[in-house]
Amino acid sequence: METGRMRASIKRPPTPDAEDEDQDREPTLQEIINIKLIESGEKERLKELLRERLTECGWKDEMKSLCRSFTRKKGRNNVTVDDLVHLITPKGRAAVPDSVKAELLQRIRSFLQSAAL
């Protein structure tokens, strides 16, 4: 028997390719919305708006400060990007001001209405 080759099993049919299954299903509403946001360029505009608002309200500086503090505490050579992501993600999400979330939600709703989705 050659190494690296799989033997065919007579007890079970071959496993279908995941791609074949994905092609047969209808896209979800979330996937349709995401496609429309990307195609129209609105997703990039929303991302830029979010960056601006997070900088304006001090969120970005606050997250930098948390990263620097954590790095100093643990030692620069003892911190990985994954460590920072695990530290910052929950704190960062919780620290986004409600006004920023509301503004983005309103922009998304307006987009959906104009796109007739």
Rosetta blueprint (number, residue, H / E / L):
1 M L
2 E L
3 T L
4 G L
5 R L
6 M L
7 R L
8 A L
9 S L
10 I L
11 K L
12 R L
13 P L
14 P L
15 T L
16 P L
17 D L
18 A H
19 E H
20 D H
21 E H
22 D H
23 Q H
24 D H
25 R L
26 E L
27 P L
28 T L
29 L H
30 Q H
31 E H
32 I H
33 I H
34 N H
35 I H
36 K H
37 L H
38 I H
39 E H
40 S H
41 G L
42 E H
43 K H
44 E H
45 R H
46 L H
47 K H
48 E H
49 L H
50 L H
51 R H
52 E H
53 R H
54 L H
55 T H
56 E H
57 C L
58 G L
59 W H
60 K H
61 D H
62 E H
63 M H
64 K H
65 S H
66 L H
67 C H
68 R H
69 S H
70 F H
71 T H
72 R H
73 K H
74 K H
75 G L
76 R H
77 N H
78 N H
79 V L
80 T L
81 V H
82 D H
83 D H
84 L H
85 V H
86 H H
87 L H
88 I H
89 T H
90 P H
91 K H
92 G H
93 R H
94 A H
95 A H
96 V L
97 P L
98 D H
99 S H
100 V H
101 K H
102 A H
103 E H
104 L H
105 L H
106 Q H
107 R H
108 I H
109 R H
110 S H
111 F H
112 L H
113 Q H
114 S H
115 A L
116 A L
117 L L
